[in-house]
Amino acid sequence: MKIVCIGGGPAGLYFGLLMKLSDPQHEVTVIERNRPYDTFGWGVVFSDKTLDNLREADPVSAEQIAKAFNHWDDIEIHYRGKSIRSSGHGFIGIGRKKLLNILQERCEELDVKLVFETDVTDDQAIAEQYNADLVIASDGLNSRVRTRYADTFRPDIDVRDCRFVWLGTEQTFDAFTFAFVETEHGWFQAHAYQFEPGMSTFIVETPDATWKAAGLDTMSQEEGIAYCEKLFAPWLGGHKLVSNAAHLRGSAIWIRFPRVICDTWVHYQTLPNGRKVPIVLMGDAAHTAHFSIGSGTKLALEDAIELRESILAQNYDLEAGLKHYEEVRSVEVLKIQNAARNSTEWFENVARYADFEPEQFAYSLLTRSQRISHENLRLRDSEWLEGYERWMAERAKAASSSDRPVPPMLTPFTVRGTTLKNRIVVSPMAMYSCTDGVPGDFHLVHLGARAMGGAGLVMVEMTCTSPEARITPGCPGLWNDEQGEAFKRIVDFVHQNTTAKIGMQLGHAGRKASTKVSWEGTDMPLDEGNWPIVSASPLPYIEGVSQVPQEMTRQQMDQVRDDFVAATKRAAAAGFDWLELHCAHGYLLSSFISPLTNVRTDEYGGSLENRLRYPLEVFKAIREVWPQDKPISVRISAHDWVEGGITPDDAVEIGKRFKAAGADMIDCSSGQVSKAEQPVYGRMFQTPFADRVRNEAGIPTIAVGAIFDADHVNSIIASGRADLCALARPHLADAAWTLREAARIGYTDITWPKQYFPAKRQLETNFERAAAYAEQLVK
């Protein structure tokens, strides 16, 4: 094959040498606009795992890289006068210039043709000149090739908020170091690491607004660097900060990170001579990942490895090989980019966590990307993590009868006069199994079993305040005394047989009412017996399918509010410990909040303040009659996932308004407001909403959504992203989820129902046997 790589960075050089290793007969040319052995930038970082991949792909260059790198295991965090160090992280730092020199020398050894000081402006002309069978566009972040074929690649470039400057210093660091400084203008942070003897990278980062407020946008390059030296003097040990970007003037050395995503990485171009040549994006031309997780170079090198492997696996069938490359590699890149997005947002919002104590701030930083979880931290540095668990348990007044501290998920949590024994909530789940709104034996077993399963709080599914408020004929209600007595039977069982608390969620289905039970057709109107429905505005949930609701009149609003009050009194009489008001998922109160479903022109429509007016009125009415020593939470849709709908910014404001009205917690769900929604799913995908509301609105939150093991819960609670975690599907699959997960992570010092003692002892025996066997294996 004849291969041309446009761009002589890590991606182009490494792919070139790998293809030469695959077959010396390949003619490979790498074209670079800079001079030979000339480069910009300081050190680059990648993990031990990446080095293992390099060793497998090309042991020779990997060995040279290994000899040149600076390795460290520790991360050190400096925050509010305290230094916290965690070990076991395994990073490699190497000078960018040194890395490129190694790859350039290796290319020359293998007879890869290197062409320098050539700025490619026309990839088609280059492809013709070299009679190329394959063109690699490894021309970097500002790729001309990507721009030229934008209609094919469909790039999405998101310029992030923070400004950063890439500097160097002769000060050396024995750990990957993060330093945070609060100024009158806002927060600045430094990312520093040694990449060769006597030289370190020192990146200074701050939000754009803070950068401008500090006047850095008007400073010369020298003045800006001097400002940073003064700011971070405690960590520079008298050493200077230096720039190697002398070609830039003034504040141009401060840039904002562009996150690049492309829909596809392959374009087929027919040349003037009639030949069809594939042009493939690689490295930063195809995708970028924020420097805070140090994966840009990793992605570029692993792109090269995978493309070579895909071509070989398909026996040089380029079309099949490139298809395989894109299918496999795009998934891996997406994982890294998701982690990088989480990390980027964390550093953009340091002020959000400014009230954290240094211990929790450090934990939050270490787990910011979600790639490192609670148990992964235990693998890396068990001593540090157990110290942190002990710190958390002491603050939660969680006592342990064993040497091991109580895991975060099992620490108690107190709201008003109610103390939950742990942070696990059985999420309200619609069962559609009531007759005339009356819960029977099914609900006794369903809720009772989960209360016995170890959760701190068991929530009843959305219970409706009137017959017309039901989603389906099978939904529970609390509009009469018969229903109240039926619920009291369940509450009494939970209180008499378990140490769990039980909560009632009240709601009104609004425009989503009068539909079939889910197994007969979710959101589909009843075949017969439909009842009239109401909403904030006369907009059907499913156009052409759902009933068109009546826009609520003030008289109807009064009646519905009073129905909520009456149901609240019945919930109190039944003995419930907790109350939740359902203002999410497109139901009645949610339909007032979202601009997608509220197009009213009176005082209940328009601004967010107006749209919240009626939901807040209902909340204040039920708060007045609900016992003052018992909490009320509010479930919201923190994101409509539709342009023009509720956003996480709105969710923060909604949280503030309900807090001011007397709410104790915000239960942060999302979506189900519009059928046009396009949610971005993933593990713990709604937890960022709980994080924002908790730490920006200043109100405790419940995280919910794709949380399915103890590791998730421990990570969320320990990092201060939420105060409780609600799990639905895991509890449907396993009523004793909390007990089983506690046992799975090796913690059995937990309150079990007395009926479960034999099973508890059997679990403990199994773990004792396993531990003894493991000890034998070690010997």
Sequence and secondary structure as in RCSB ss.txt:
>XXXX:A:sequence
MKIVCIGGGPAGLYFGLLMKLSDPQHEVTVIERNRPYDTFGWGVVFSDKTLDNLREADPVSAEQIAKAFNHWDDI
EIHYRGKSIRSSGHGFIGIGRKKLLNILQERCEELDVKLVFETDVTDDQAIAEQYNADLVIASDGLNSRVRTRYA
DTFRPDIDVRDCRFVWLGTEQTFDAFTFAFVETEHGWFQAHAYQFEPGMSTFIVETPDATWKAAGLDTMSQEEGI
AYCEKLFAPWLGGHKLVSNAAHLRGSAIWIRFPRVICDTWVHYQTLPNGRKVPIVLMGDAAHTAHFSIGSGTKLA
LEDAIELRESILAQNYDLEAGLKHYEEVRSVEVLKIQNAARNSTEWFENVARYADFEPEQFAYSLLTRSQRISHE
NLRLRDSEWLEGYERWMAERAKAASSSDRPVPPMLTPFTVRGTTLKNRIVVSPMAMYSCTDGVPGDFHLVHLGAR
AMGGAGLVMVEMTCTSPEARITPGCPGLWNDEQGEAFKRIVDFVHQNTTAKIGMQLGHAGRKASTKVSWEGTDMP
LDEGNWPIVSASPLPYIEGVSQVPQEMTRQQMDQVRDDFVAATKRAAAAGFDWLELHCAHGYLLSSFISPLTNVR
TDEYGGSLENRLRYPLEVFKAIREVWPQDKPISVRISAHDWVEGGITPDDAVEIGKRFKAAGADMIDCSSGQVSK
AEQPVYGRMFQTPFADRVRNEAGIPTIAVGAIFDADHVNSIIASGRADLCALARPHLADAAWTLREAARIGYTDI
TWPKQYFPAKRQLETNFERAAAYAEQLVK
>XXXX:A:secstr
 EEEEE  SHHHHHHHHHHHHH TTSEEEEE SS TT     EEEEEHHHHHHHHHH HHHHHHHHHH EEE  E
EEEETTEEEEE    EEEEEHHHHHHHHHHHHHHTT EEE S   S HHHHHHHTT SEEEE   TT HHHHHTH
HHH EEEEEEEEEEEEEEES   SSEEEEEEEETTEEEEEEEEEEETTEEEEEEEEEHHHHHHTTGGGS HHHHH
HHHHHHTHHHHTT  EE S TTS GGGG EEEEEEEES SEEEEE TTS EEEEEE GGGT    GGGT HHHHH
HHHHHHHHHHHHHTTT HHHHHHHHHHHHHHHHHHHHHHHHHHHHHHHTGGGGTTS HHHHHHHHHTTTSSS HH
HHHHH HHHHHHHHHHHHHHTT   SSSS   GGGS EEETTEEESSSEEE        BTTB  HHHHHHHHHH
HHTT SEEE   EESSGGG SSTTS B SSHHHHHHHHHHHHHHHHH S EEEEEEE  GGG SB  HHHHTT B
 SS     EESSS  SSTTTS   EE  HHHHHHHHHHHHHHHHHHHHHT SEEEEEE TTSHHHHHH TTT   
 STTSSSHHHHTHHHHHHHHHHHHHS TTS EEEEEES  SSTTS  HHHHHHHHHHHHHHT  EEEEE   S T
T      TTTTHHHHHHIIIII   EEEESS  SHHHHHHHHHTTS SEEEESHHHHH TTHHHHHHHHTT   S
   GGGHHHHHHHHHHHHHHHHHHHHHH 
